[in-house]
Amino acid sequence: MEQLLVISAVGGEPTKVVNDVARLILDCGGNIKESRMAALGSEYAILLLVGGNWHTIGRLERDLDKFGTGNGVTVHVRRTEPRSMGKELLPFAIDVVGLDQPGIVHSLSEFFTSRKVEIGEISTRSYAAAHTGAPMFSVQMFINIPGGVHIAGLREDFMVFCDQLNVDAIMEPVKHS
């Protein structure tokens, strides 16, 4: 039976740490199921879901600890179970852009959490506006809306909410190819 391990690693030179961690997973017999990797400030962060048999996962836990210590990379591992999708969920993508201001992510997460909408993924970025140099902030989210939620009402409430935050937003269903 396949076992699952969540791995987070922070530090190191981006290309080298990705290559080294991927090689270690392969050498242990593991398979990367999902991953997110990004430069965050001067650090590089990796978040992985790896599958393998019990021996592979045990070996990964041991070898990743040695790898982190020997390479100045902070590594955390945690065993997990497959995700259960017990109820009917409708996937939607959210894009939000506005002037950078504290609390945008918290406000958005609170909006969806208070409506029992599952947040599947969040990605944010700060940048300077093209012509003015104004500090901007963008958020991309993937949410899962329970089947019983009135989508048009949720979308309308969300747009009003974003107007109050003074941000532009798009909420659209995820199209599967």
VMD Tcl script that builds the backbone (N, CA, C; Angstrom):
set m [mol new atoms 531]
animate dup $m
set s [atomselect $m all]
$s set {name element resname resid chain x y z} {
  {N N MET 1 A 0.830 -1.181 0.000}
  {CA C MET 1 A 0.000 0.000 0.000}
  {C C MET 1 A 0.879 1.252 0.000}
  {N N GLU 2 A 0.538 2.211 -0.849}
  {CA C GLU 2 A 1.344 3.421 -0.964}
  {C C GLU 2 A 1.211 4.289 0.280}
  {N N GLN 3 A 2.341 4.753 0.761}
  {CA C GLN 3 A 2.413 5.689 1.879}
  {C C GLN 3 A 2.683 7.074 1.298}
  {N N LEU 4 A 2.274 8.125 2.025}
  {CA C LEU 4 A 2.487 9.495 1.560}
  {C C LEU 4 A 3.265 10.284 2.593}
  {N N LEU 5 A 4.136 11.161 2.090}
  {CA C LEU 5 A 4.963 12.004 2.945}
  {C C LEU 5 A 4.939 13.422 2.396}
  {N N VAL 6 A 4.643 14.382 3.273}
  {CA C VAL 6 A 4.734 15.795 2.905}
  {C C VAL 6 A 6.119 16.269 3.337}
  {N N ILE 7 A 6.807 16.941 2.423}
  {CA C ILE 7 A 8.156 17.438 2.686}
  {C C ILE 7 A 8.173 18.939 2.442}
  {N N SER 8 A 8.699 19.687 3.410}
  {CA C SER 8 A 8.970 21.102 3.161}
  {C C SER 8 A 10.460 21.317 3.394}
  {N N ALA 9 A 11.062 22.087 2.500}
  {CA C ALA 9 A 12.495 22.378 2.601}
  {C C ALA 9 A 12.699 23.843 2.254}
  {N N VAL 10 A 13.475 24.542 3.088}
  {CA C VAL 10 A 13.739 25.961 2.866}
  {C C VAL 10 A 15.233 26.196 2.957}
  {N N GLY 11 A 15.785 26.865 1.929}
  {CA C GLY 11 A 17.190 27.235 1.933}
  {C C GLY 11 A 17.896 26.711 0.694}
  {N N GLY 12 A 19.140 27.063 0.588}
  {CA C GLY 12 A 19.966 26.562 -0.501}
  {C C GLY 12 A 19.829 27.340 -1.792}
  {N N GLU 13 A 20.696 27.023 -2.724}
  {CA C GLU 13 A 20.685 27.633 -4.050}
  {C C GLU 13 A 19.616 26.915 -4.866}
  {N N PRO 14 A 18.686 27.677 -5.500}
  {CA C PRO 14 A 17.496 27.072 -6.106}
  {C C PRO 14 A 17.739 25.856 -6.991}
  {N N THR 15 A 18.539 25.982 -8.021}
  {CA C THR 15 A 18.714 24.877 -8.955}
  {C C THR 15 A 19.326 23.676 -8.262}
  {N N LYS 16 A 20.307 23.908 -7.416}
  {CA C LYS 16 A 20.985 22.811 -6.731}
  {C C LYS 16 A 20.058 22.102 -5.747}
  {N N VAL 17 A 19.291 22.843 -4.953}
  {CA C VAL 17 A 18.444 22.195 -3.948}
  {C C VAL 17 A 17.324 21.404 -4.619}
  {N N VAL 18 A 16.743 21.919 -5.694}
  {CA C VAL 18 A 15.706 21.170 -6.414}
  {C C VAL 18 A 16.299 19.871 -6.954}
  {N N ASN 19 A 17.448 19.960 -7.614}
  {CA C ASN 19 A 18.097 18.781 -8.170}
  {C C ASN 19 A 18.459 17.778 -7.077}
  {N N ASP 20 A 19.053 18.263 -5.990}
  {CA C ASP 20 A 19.493 17.371 -4.921}
  {C C ASP 20 A 18.318 16.672 -4.234}
  {N N VAL 21 A 17.237 17.405 -3.954}
  {CA C VAL 21 A 16.075 16.795 -3.293}
  {C C VAL 21 A 15.390 15.807 -4.247}
  {N N ALA 22 A 15.250 16.179 -5.512}
  {CA C ALA 22 A 14.628 15.272 -6.484}
  {C C ALA 22 A 15.461 13.999 -6.640}
  {N N ARG 23 A 16.782 14.128 -6.661}
  {CA C ARG 23 A 17.667 12.968 -6.773}
  {C C ARG 23 A 17.535 12.074 -5.542}
  {N N LEU 24 A 17.489 12.681 -4.354}
  {CA C LEU 24 A 17.363 11.917 -3.118}
  {C C LEU 24 A 16.042 11.136 -3.114}
  {N N ILE 25 A 14.964 11.771 -3.532}
  {CA C ILE 25 A 13.652 11.098 -3.586}
  {C C ILE 25 A 13.712 9.924 -4.556}
  {N N LEU 26 A 14.298 10.136 -5.729}
  {CA C LEU 26 A 14.434 9.074 -6.717}
  {C C LEU 26 A 15.297 7.932 -6.191}
  {N N ASP 27 A 16.436 8.271 -5.573}
  {CA C ASP 27 A 17.339 7.253 -5.046}
  {C C ASP 27 A 16.685 6.407 -3.954}
  {N N CYS 28 A 15.767 6.999 -3.207}
  {CA C CYS 28 A 15.061 6.261 -2.148}
  {C C CYS 28 A 13.883 5.454 -2.699}
  {N N GLY 29 A 13.563 5.659 -3.976}
  {CA C GLY 29 A 12.446 4.933 -4.578}
  {C C GLY 29 A 11.122 5.664 -4.492}
  {N N GLY 30 A 11.167 6.950 -4.158}
  {CA C GLY 30 A 9.937 7.723 -4.029}
  {C C GLY 30 A 9.485 8.326 -5.342}
  {N N ASN 31 A 8.245 8.781 -5.353}
  {CA C ASN 31 A 7.651 9.393 -6.530}
  {C C ASN 31 A 7.002 10.716 -6.123}
  {N N ILE 32 A 7.400 11.816 -6.757}
  {CA C ILE 32 A 6.809 13.127 -6.450}
  {C C ILE 32 A 5.420 13.171 -7.063}
  {N N LYS 33 A 4.399 13.322 -6.207}
  {CA C LYS 33 A 3.002 13.368 -6.645}
  {C C LYS 33 A 2.552 14.799 -6.934}
  {N N GLU 34 A 2.932 15.729 -6.059}
  {CA C GLU 34 A 2.593 17.146 -6.205}
  {C C GLU 34 A 3.761 17.958 -5.677}
  {N N SER 35 A 3.927 19.177 -6.218}
  {CA C SER 35 A 5.008 20.017 -5.716}
  {C C SER 35 A 4.719 21.483 -5.956}
  {N N ARG 36 A 5.276 22.308 -5.093}
  {CA C ARG 36 A 5.283 23.755 -5.233}
  {C C ARG 36 A 6.701 24.175 -4.860}
  {N N MET 37 A 7.306 24.982 -5.696}
  {CA C MET 37 A 8.669 25.445 -5.439}
  {C C MET 37 A 8.765 26.902 -5.850}
  {N N ALA 38 A 9.414 27.723 -5.003}
  {CA C ALA 38 A 9.500 29.143 -5.320}
  {C C ALA 38 A 10.611 29.815 -4.533}
  {N N ALA 39 A 11.148 30.890 -5.130}
  {CA C ALA 39 A 12.070 31.762 -4.414}
  {C C ALA 39 A 11.211 32.712 -3.579}
  {N N LEU 40 A 11.498 32.776 -2.297}
  {CA C LEU 40 A 10.787 33.663 -1.376}
  {C C LEU 40 A 11.836 34.498 -0.662}
  {N N GLY 41 A 11.960 35.757 -1.055}
  {CA C GLY 41 A 13.054 36.571 -0.542}
  {C C GLY 41 A 14.360 35.958 -1.010}
  {N N SER 42 A 15.308 35.828 -0.101}
  {CA C SER 42 A 16.592 35.240 -0.477}
  {C C SER 42 A 16.629 33.728 -0.242}
  {N N GLU 43 A 15.500 33.154 0.132}
  {CA C GLU 43 A 15.430 31.712 0.386}
  {C C GLU 43 A 14.693 31.017 -0.752}
  {N N TYR 44 A 14.887 29.708 -0.848}
  {CA C TYR 44 A 14.161 28.907 -1.807}
  {C C TYR 44 A 13.323 27.921 -1.012}
  {N N ALA 45 A 12.047 27.809 -1.333}
  {CA C ALA 45 A 11.139 26.941 -0.590}
  {C C ALA 45 A 10.567 25.866 -1.501}
  {N N ILE 46 A 10.525 24.655 -0.968}
  {CA C ILE 46 A 9.991 23.510 -1.688}
  {C C ILE 46 A 8.934 22.859 -0.801}
  {N N LEU 47 A 7.806 22.529 -1.400}
  {CA C LEU 47 A 6.753 21.792 -0.717}
  {C C LEU 47 A 6.362 20.640 -1.634}
  {N N LEU 48 A 6.487 19.420 -1.136}
  {CA C LEU 48 A 6.284 18.230 -1.962}
  {C C LEU 48 A 5.363 17.231 -1.281}
  {N N LEU 49 A 4.607 16.503 -2.096}
  {CA C LEU 49 A 3.898 15.308 -1.652}
  {C C LEU 49 A 4.561 14.152 -2.384}
  {N N VAL 50 A 5.110 13.219 -1.608}
  {CA C VAL 50 A 5.858 12.098 -2.187}
  {C C VAL 50 A 5.194 10.791 -1.777}
  {N N GLY 51 A 5.098 9.871 -2.733}
  {CA C GLY 51 A 4.534 8.562 -2.464}
  {C C GLY 51 A 5.591 7.479 -2.553}
  {N N GLY 52 A 5.356 6.396 -1.836}
  {CA C GLY 52 A 6.252 5.250 -1.871}
  {C C GLY 52 A 5.791 4.195 -0.884}
  {N N ASN 53 A 6.474 3.070 -0.861}
  {CA C ASN 53 A 6.122 2.037 0.117}
  {C C ASN 53 A 6.681 2.428 1.489}
  {N N TRP 54 A 6.378 1.640 2.501}
  {CA C TRP 54 A 6.784 1.989 3.868}
  {C C TRP 54 A 8.299 2.113 3.990}
  {N N HIS 55 A 9.041 1.268 3.289}
  {CA C HIS 55 A 10.506 1.313 3.345}
  {C C HIS 55 A 11.023 2.625 2.732}
  {N N THR 56 A 10.456 3.003 1.580}
  {CA C THR 56 A 10.836 4.248 0.897}
  {C C THR 56 A 10.607 5.450 1.807}
  {N N ILE 57 A 9.454 5.508 2.438}
  {CA C ILE 57 A 9.114 6.658 3.281}
  {C C ILE 57 A 10.037 6.718 4.498}
  {N N GLY 58 A 10.308 5.583 5.112}
  {CA C GLY 58 A 11.240 5.557 6.243}
  {C C GLY 58 A 12.629 6.012 5.849}
  {N N ARG 59 A 13.089 5.541 4.705}
  {CA C ARG 59 A 14.413 5.928 4.205}
  {C C ARG 59 A 14.455 7.425 3.887}
  {N N LEU 60 A 13.377 7.937 3.278}
  {CA C LEU 60 A 13.311 9.373 2.975}
  {C C LEU 60 A 13.382 10.212 4.237}
  {N N GLU 61 A 12.626 9.818 5.257}
  {CA C GLU 61 A 12.652 10.577 6.519}
  {C C GLU 61 A 14.076 10.665 7.066}
  {N N ARG 62 A 14.795 9.561 7.056}
  {CA C ARG 62 A 16.168 9.522 7.567}
  {C C ARG 62 A 17.121 10.324 6.670}
  {N N ASP 63 A 17.058 10.087 5.351}
  {CA C ASP 63 A 18.005 10.709 4.435}
  {C C ASP 63 A 17.754 12.215 4.264}
  {N N LEU 64 A 16.493 12.642 4.321}
  {CA C LEU 64 A 16.202 14.074 4.209}
  {C C LEU 64 A 16.718 14.847 5.421}
  {N N ASP 65 A 16.666 14.211 6.593}
  {CA C ASP 65 A 17.206 14.850 7.792}
  {C C ASP 65 A 18.717 15.058 7.635}
  {N N LYS 66 A 19.418 14.041 7.160}
  {CA C LYS 66 A 20.863 14.152 6.917}
  {C C LYS 66 A 21.157 15.207 5.846}
  {N N PHE 67 A 20.355 15.193 4.769}
  {CA C PHE 67 A 20.536 16.164 3.689}
  {C C PHE 67 A 20.400 17.592 4.206}
  {N N GLY 68 A 19.361 17.851 4.987}
  {CA C GLY 68 A 19.142 19.201 5.510}
  {C C GLY 68 A 20.300 19.665 6.371}
  {N N THR 69 A 20.727 18.821 7.289}
  {CA C THR 69 A 21.829 19.163 8.187}
  {C C THR 69 A 23.109 19.425 7.408}
  {N N GLY 70 A 23.393 18.627 6.411}
  {CA C GLY 70 A 24.634 18.750 5.647}
  {C C GLY 70 A 24.640 19.872 4.623}
  {N N ASN 71 A 23.477 20.440 4.311}
  {CA C ASN 71 A 23.405 21.445 3.249}
  {C C ASN 71 A 22.807 22.782 3.678}
  {N N GLY 72 A 22.605 22.962 4.974}
  {CA C GLY 72 A 22.051 24.232 5.452}
  {C C GLY 72 A 20.617 24.461 4.989}
  {N N VAL 73 A 19.871 23.378 4.807}
  {CA C VAL 73 A 18.475 23.458 4.376}
  {C C VAL 73 A 17.601 22.990 5.533}
  {N N THR 74 A 16.588 23.773 5.867}
  {CA C THR 74 A 15.652 23.372 6.909}
  {C C THR 74 A 14.611 22.450 6.283}
  {N N VAL 75 A 14.563 21.218 6.769}
  {CA C VAL 75 A 13.659 20.213 6.207}
  {C C VAL 75 A 12.695 19.735 7.290}
  {N N HIS 76 A 11.414 19.681 6.933}
  {CA C HIS 76 A 10.387 19.098 7.802}
  {C C HIS 76 A 9.649 18.052 6.988}
  {N N VAL 77 A 9.343 16.929 7.619}
  {CA C VAL 77 A 8.572 15.883 6.952}
  {C C VAL 77 A 7.397 15.496 7.841}
  {N N ARG 78 A 6.336 15.062 7.185}
  {CA C ARG 78 A 5.149 14.627 7.925}
  {C C ARG 78 A 4.410 13.590 7.085}
  {N N ARG 79 A 4.124 12.469 7.696}
  {CA C ARG 79 A 3.336 11.448 7.002}
  {C C ARG 79 A 1.893 11.939 6.901}
  {N N THR 80 A 1.230 11.543 5.817}
  {CA C THR 80 A -0.149 11.974 5.602}
  {C C THR 80 A -0.938 10.858 4.945}
  {N N GLU 81 A -2.213 11.092 4.791}
  {CA C GLU 81 A -3.133 10.155 4.152}
  {C C GLU 81 A -3.630 10.766 2.847}
  {N N PRO 82 A -4.158 9.935 1.949}
  {CA C PRO 82 A -4.748 10.502 0.727}
  {C C PRO 82 A -5.903 11.437 1.092}
  {N N ARG 83 A -6.083 12.442 0.296}
  {CA C ARG 83 A -7.142 13.424 0.528}
  {C C ARG 83 A -8.476 12.801 0.147}
  {N N SER 84 A -9.446 12.924 1.041}
  {CA C SER 84 A -10.779 12.400 0.731}
  {C C SER 84 A -11.667 13.541 0.262}
  {N N MET 85 A -12.369 13.311 -0.805}
  {CA C MET 85 A -13.298 14.292 -1.357}
  {C C MET 85 A -14.697 13.766 -1.090}
  {N N GLY 86 A -15.145 13.883 0.168}
  {CA C GLY 86 A -16.401 13.294 0.589}
  {C C GLY 86 A -17.645 13.950 0.023}
  {N N LYS 87 A -17.591 15.209 -0.313}
  {CA C LYS 87 A -18.798 15.884 -0.788}
  {C C LYS 87 A -18.563 16.465 -2.173}
  {N N GLU 88 A -19.655 16.816 -2.826}
  {CA C GLU 88 A -19.561 17.397 -4.158}
  {C C GLU 88 A -19.027 18.817 -4.048}
  {N N LEU 89 A -17.884 19.053 -4.665}
  {CA C LEU 89 A -17.258 20.371 -4.629}
  {C C LEU 89 A -17.070 20.887 -6.046}
  {N N LEU 90 A -17.343 22.167 -6.232}
  {CA C LEU 90 A -17.187 22.802 -7.532}
  {C C LEU 90 A -15.938 23.673 -7.506}
  {N N PRO 91 A -14.939 23.385 -8.358}
  {CA C PRO 91 A -13.685 24.152 -8.328}
  {C C PRO 91 A -13.829 25.499 -9.049}
  {N N PHE 92 A -13.350 26.562 -8.385}
  {CA C PHE 92 A -13.354 27.904 -8.957}
  {C C PHE 92 A -11.977 28.526 -8.780}
  {N N ALA 93 A -11.614 29.391 -9.726}
  {CA C ALA 93 A -10.365 30.149 -9.661}
  {C C ALA 93 A -10.700 31.589 -9.311}
  {N N ILE 94 A -9.879 32.175 -8.455}
  {CA C ILE 94 A -10.045 33.554 -8.011}
  {C C ILE 94 A -8.766 34.301 -8.355}
  {N N ASP 95 A -8.892 35.466 -8.966}
  {CA C ASP 95 A -7.759 36.362 -9.204}
  {C C ASP 95 A -8.109 37.710 -8.607}
  {N N VAL 96 A -7.222 38.232 -7.772}
  {CA C VAL 96 A -7.430 39.516 -7.116}
  {C C VAL 96 A -6.179 40.362 -7.315}
  {N N VAL 97 A -6.369 41.638 -7.676}
  {CA C VAL 97 A -5.256 42.571 -7.855}
  {C C VAL 97 A -5.639 43.908 -7.246}
  {N N GLY 98 A -4.693 44.517 -6.542}
  {CA C GLY 98 A -4.939 45.845 -5.985}
  {C C GLY 98 A -3.669 46.423 -5.411}
  {N N LEU 99 A -3.796 47.639 -4.877}
  {CA C LEU 99 A -2.663 48.232 -4.179}
  {C C LEU 99 A -2.305 47.360 -2.987}
  {N N ASP 100 A -1.018 47.203 -2.735}
  {CA C ASP 100 A -0.572 46.386 -1.614}
  {C C ASP 100 A -1.022 47.032 -0.310}
  {N N GLN 101 A -1.655 46.237 0.538}
  {CA C GLN 101 A -2.108 46.706 1.844}
  {C C GLN 101 A -2.134 45.516 2.800}
  {N N PRO 102 A -1.828 45.746 4.058}
  {CA C PRO 102 A -1.835 44.636 5.016}
  {C C PRO 102 A -3.231 44.017 5.121}
  {N N GLY 103 A -3.269 42.696 5.250}
  {CA C GLY 103 A -4.523 42.013 5.557}
  {C C GLY 103 A -5.321 41.492 4.374}
  {N N ILE 104 A -4.833 41.632 3.157}
  {CA C ILE 104 A -5.618 41.168 2.008}
  {C C ILE 104 A -5.854 39.655 2.083}
  {N N VAL 105 A -4.813 38.883 2.324}
  {CA C VAL 105 A -4.956 37.425 2.361}
  {C C VAL 105 A -5.894 37.029 3.503}
  {N N HIS 106 A -5.734 37.658 4.653}
  {CA C HIS 106 A -6.614 37.344 5.783}
  {C C HIS 106 A -8.067 37.670 5.453}
  {N N SER 107 A -8.304 38.820 4.844}
  {CA C SER 107 A -9.675 39.205 4.492}
  {C C SER 107 A -10.298 38.217 3.514}
  {N N LEU 108 A -9.542 37.824 2.501}
  {CA C LEU 108 A -10.051 36.865 1.522}
  {C C LEU 108 A -10.324 35.506 2.157}
  {N N SER 109 A -9.377 35.028 2.957}
  {CA C SER 109 A -9.564 33.715 3.584}
  {C C SER 109 A -10.742 33.751 4.555}
  {N N GLU 110 A -10.912 34.849 5.271}
  {CA C GLU 110 A -12.043 34.970 6.190}
  {C C GLU 110 A -13.377 34.977 5.432}
  {N N PHE 111 A -13.414 35.664 4.275}
  {CA C PHE 111 A -14.622 35.698 3.460}
  {C C PHE 111 A -15.052 34.273 3.097}
  {N N PHE 112 A -14.125 33.465 2.576}
  {CA C PHE 112 A -14.478 32.121 2.126}
  {C C PHE 112 A -14.698 31.161 3.293}
  {N N THR 113 A -13.883 31.251 4.327}
  {CA C THR 113 A -14.026 30.369 5.480}
  {C C THR 113 A -15.382 30.575 6.151}
  {N N SER 114 A -15.806 31.818 6.276}
  {CA C SER 114 A -17.090 32.101 6.932}
  {C C SER 114 A -18.271 31.554 6.134}
  {N N ARG 115 A -18.051 31.239 4.863}
  {CA C ARG 115 A -19.101 30.686 4.001}
  {C C ARG 115 A -18.895 29.196 3.743}
  {N N LYS 116 A -18.006 28.577 4.520}
  {CA C LYS 116 A -17.730 27.135 4.420}
  {C C LYS 116 A -17.216 26.720 3.046}
  {N N VAL 117 A -16.494 27.637 2.380}
  {CA C VAL 117 A -15.878 27.347 1.086}
  {C C VAL 117 A -14.434 26.944 1.344}
  {N N GLU 118 A -14.050 25.789 0.820}
  {CA C GLU 118 A -12.705 25.266 1.029}
  {C C GLU 118 A -11.688 26.008 0.163}
  {N N ILE 119 A -10.591 26.423 0.778}
  {CA C ILE 119 A -9.492 27.054 0.044}
  {C C ILE 119 A -8.489 25.955 -0.284}
  {N N GLY 120 A -8.340 25.676 -1.580}
  {CA C GLY 120 A -7.446 24.605 -2.006}
  {C C GLY 120 A -6.019 25.058 -2.210}
  {N N GLU 121 A -5.850 26.304 -2.646}
  {CA C GLU 121 A -4.511 26.790 -2.977}
  {C C GLU 121 A -4.528 28.317 -2.997}
  {N N ILE 122 A -3.438 28.916 -2.528}
  {CA C ILE 122 A -3.267 30.376 -2.581}
  {C C ILE 122 A -1.850 30.674 -3.038}
  {N N SER 123 A -1.725 31.621 -3.948}
  {CA C SER 123 A -0.424 32.101 -4.395}
  {C C SER 123 A -0.502 33.625 -4.438}
  {N N THR 124 A 0.488 34.299 -3.869}
  {CA C THR 124 A 0.485 35.763 -3.842}
  {C C THR 124 A 1.798 36.302 -4.389}
  {N N ARG 125 A 1.749 37.579 -4.795}
  {CA C ARG 125 A 2.953 38.216 -5.313}
  {C C ARG 125 A 2.850 39.718 -5.111}
  {N N SER 126 A 3.923 40.337 -4.692}
  {CA C SER 126 A 4.031 41.796 -4.610}
  {C C SER 126 A 4.880 42.267 -5.777}
  {N N TYR 127 A 4.533 43.404 -6.349}
  {CA C TYR 127 A 5.299 43.936 -7.473}
  {C C TYR 127 A 5.019 45.423 -7.618}
  {N N ALA 128 A 5.826 46.109 -8.409}
  {CA C ALA 128 A 5.629 47.535 -8.677}
  {C C ALA 128 A 4.797 47.690 -9.951}
  {N N ALA 129 A 3.800 48.579 -9.919}
  {CA C ALA 129 A 2.969 48.837 -11.098}
  {C C ALA 129 A 3.844 49.332 -12.247}
  {N N ALA 130 A 3.496 48.964 -13.460}
  {CA C ALA 130 A 4.317 49.230 -14.646}
  {C C ALA 130 A 4.670 50.702 -14.839}
  {N N HIS 131 A 3.717 51.596 -14.846}
  {CA C HIS 131 A 4.008 52.985 -15.183}
  {C C HIS 131 A 4.223 53.884 -13.970}
  {N N THR 132 A 3.555 53.562 -12.860}
  {CA C THR 132 A 3.626 54.448 -11.694}
  {C C THR 132 A 4.603 53.975 -10.631}
  {N N GLY 133 A 4.912 52.679 -10.629}
  {CA C GLY 133 A 5.776 52.125 -9.588}
  {C C GLY 133 A 5.040 51.887 -8.277}
  {N N ALA 134 A 3.722 52.085 -8.260}
  {CA C ALA 134 A 2.933 51.884 -7.037}
  {C C ALA 134 A 3.062 50.428 -6.572}
  {N N PRO 135 A 3.095 50.219 -5.254}
  {CA C PRO 135 A 3.199 48.847 -4.733}
  {C C PRO 135 A 1.884 48.093 -4.952}
  {N N MET 136 A 1.949 47.010 -5.715}
  {CA C MET 136 A 0.765 46.216 -6.050}
  {C C MET 136 A 0.856 44.845 -5.396}
  {N N PHE 137 A -0.299 44.185 -5.315}
  {CA C PHE 137 A -0.380 42.854 -4.713}
  {C C PHE 137 A -1.377 42.034 -5.514}
  {N N SER 138 A -0.989 40.821 -5.874}
  {CA C SER 138 A -1.931 39.946 -6.583}
  {C C SER 138 A -2.074 38.633 -5.817}
  {N N VAL 139 A -3.281 38.088 -5.892}
  {CA C VAL 139 A -3.602 36.829 -5.225}
  {C C VAL 139 A -4.283 35.923 -6.250}
  {N N GLN 140 A -3.821 34.701 -6.344}
  {CA C GLN 140 A -4.505 33.679 -7.129}
  {C C GLN 140 A -4.906 32.587 -6.152}
  {N N MET 141 A -6.162 32.209 -6.210}
  {CA C MET 141 A -6.681 31.178 -5.315}
  {C C MET 141 A -7.448 30.137 -6.123}
  {N N PHE 142 A -7.435 28.927 -5.621}
  {CA C PHE 142 A -8.338 27.893 -6.104}
  {C C PHE 142 A -9.200 27.510 -4.917}
  {N N ILE 143 A -10.498 27.605 -5.102}
  {CA C ILE 143 A -11.432 27.282 -4.040}
  {C C ILE 143 A -12.333 26.145 -4.499}
  {N N ASN 144 A -12.940 25.471 -3.541}
  {CA C ASN 144 A -13.885 24.398 -3.820}
  {C C ASN 144 A -15.187 24.733 -3.127}
  {N N ILE 145 A -16.211 24.994 -3.923}
  {CA C ILE 145 A -17.502 25.433 -3.410}
  {C C ILE 145 A -18.403 24.214 -3.246}
  {N N PRO 146 A -18.975 24.031 -2.042}
  {CA C PRO 146 A -19.905 22.914 -1.850}
  {C C PRO 146 A -21.081 23.016 -2.826}
  {N N GLY 147 A -21.558 21.870 -3.306}
  {CA C GLY 147 A -22.617 21.812 -4.298}
  {C C GLY 147 A -23.888 22.544 -3.918}
  {N N GLY 148 A -24.182 22.661 -2.641}
  {CA C GLY 148 A -25.417 23.310 -2.206}
  {C C GLY 148 A -25.358 24.827 -2.137}
  {N N VAL 149 A -24.193 25.412 -2.362}
  {CA C VAL 149 A -24.039 26.870 -2.272}
  {C C VAL 149 A -24.560 27.523 -3.556}
  {N N HIS 150 A -25.327 28.589 -3.412}
  {CA C HIS 150 A -25.835 29.342 -4.566}
  {C C HIS 150 A -24.677 30.165 -5.131}
  {N N ILE 151 A -24.146 29.738 -6.276}
  {CA C ILE 151 A -22.921 30.322 -6.829}
  {C C ILE 151 A -23.107 31.780 -7.234}
  {N N ALA 152 A -24.207 32.102 -7.880}
  {CA C ALA 152 A -24.429 33.497 -8.305}
  {C C ALA 152 A -24.461 34.430 -7.090}
  {N N GLY 153 A -25.083 33.983 -6.015}
  {CA C GLY 153 A -25.119 34.790 -4.788}
  {C C GLY 153 A -23.743 34.942 -4.169}
  {N N LEU 154 A -22.980 33.846 -4.143}
  {CA C LEU 154 A -21.621 33.896 -3.610}
  {C C LEU 154 A -20.762 34.840 -4.443}
  {N N ARG 155 A -20.864 34.730 -5.764}
  {CA C ARG 155 A -20.081 35.590 -6.651}
  {C C ARG 155 A -20.449 37.062 -6.419}
  {N N GLU 156 A -21.735 37.357 -6.313}
  {CA C GLU 156 A -22.161 38.742 -6.091}
  {C C GLU 156 A -21.640 39.266 -4.756}
  {N N ASP 157 A -21.768 38.463 -3.693}
  {CA C ASP 157 A -21.237 38.864 -2.375}
  {C C ASP 157 A -19.730 39.090 -2.446}
  {N N PHE 158 A -19.021 38.228 -3.193}
  {CA C PHE 158 A -17.575 38.341 -3.315}
  {C C PHE 158 A -17.180 39.627 -4.033}
  {N N MET 159 A -17.884 39.961 -5.103}
  {CA C MET 159 A -17.562 41.188 -5.852}
  {C C MET 159 A -17.821 42.437 -5.009}
  {N N VAL 160 A -18.889 42.434 -4.259}
  {CA C VAL 160 A -19.171 43.562 -3.354}
  {C C VAL 160 A -18.072 43.656 -2.302}
  {N N PHE 161 A -17.693 42.514 -1.751}
  {CA C PHE 161 A -16.631 42.453 -0.752}
  {C C PHE 161 A -15.323 43.018 -1.314}
  {N N CYS 162 A -14.972 42.622 -2.552}
  {CA C CYS 162 A -13.734 43.105 -3.171}
  {C C CYS 162 A -13.807 44.610 -3.446}
  {N N ASP 163 A -14.968 45.111 -3.829}
  {CA C ASP 163 A -15.131 46.559 -3.995}
  {C C ASP 163 A -14.842 47.278 -2.683}
  {N N GLN 164 A -15.309 46.711 -1.577}
  {CA C GLN 164 A -15.059 47.310 -0.257}
  {C C GLN 164 A -13.574 47.287 0.098}
  {N N LEU 165 A -12.863 46.251 -0.360}
  {CA C LEU 165 A -11.415 46.160 -0.136}
  {C C LEU 165 A -10.628 47.046 -1.108}
  {N N ASN 166 A -11.316 47.568 -2.123}
  {CA C ASN 166 A -10.711 48.367 -3.184}
  {C C ASN 166 A -9.698 47.551 -3.995}
  {N N VAL 167 A -10.129 46.328 -4.372}
  {CA C VAL 167 A -9.323 45.471 -5.225}
  {C C VAL 167 A -10.186 44.984 -6.394}
  {N N ASP 168 A -9.537 44.686 -7.518}
  {CA C ASP 168 A -10.223 44.093 -8.668}
  {C C ASP 168 A -10.187 42.584 -8.516}
  {N N ALA 169 A -11.275 41.927 -8.934}
  {CA C ALA 169 A -11.332 40.477 -8.757}
  {C C ALA 169 A -12.072 39.808 -9.901}
  {N N ILE 170 A -11.695 38.553 -10.114}
  {CA C ILE 170 A -12.372 37.672 -11.064}
  {C C ILE 170 A -12.621 36.363 -10.331}
  {N N MET 171 A -13.822 35.821 -10.498}
  {CA C MET 171 A -14.165 34.505 -9.929}
  {C C MET 171 A -14.808 33.695 -11.042}
  {N N GLU 172 A -14.128 32.616 -11.453}
  {CA C GLU 172 A -14.657 31.822 -12.560}
  {C C GLU 172 A -14.431 30.339 -12.322}
  {N N PRO 173 A -15.307 29.517 -12.905}
  {CA C PRO 173 A -15.133 28.072 -12.731}
  {C C PRO 173 A -13.843 27.598 -13.386}
  {N N VAL 174 A -13.246 26.598 -12.788}
  {CA C VAL 174 A -12.054 25.995 -13.368}
  {C C VAL 174 A -12.514 25.095 -14.498}
  {N N LYS 175 A -11.926 25.327 -15.637}
  {CA C LYS 175 A -12.283 24.535 -16.825}
  {C C LYS 175 A -11.300 23.376 -16.957}
  {N N HIS 176 A -11.828 22.185 -16.986}
  {CA C HIS 176 A -10.975 20.995 -17.149}
  {C C HIS 176 A -10.860 20.681 -18.628}
  {N N SER 177 A -9.639 20.372 -19.055}
  {CA C SER 177 A -9.444 20.058 -20.481}
  {C C SER 177 A -9.540 18.582 -20.739}
}
mol reanalyze $m
mol bondsrecalc $m
mol representation Tube
mol addrep $m
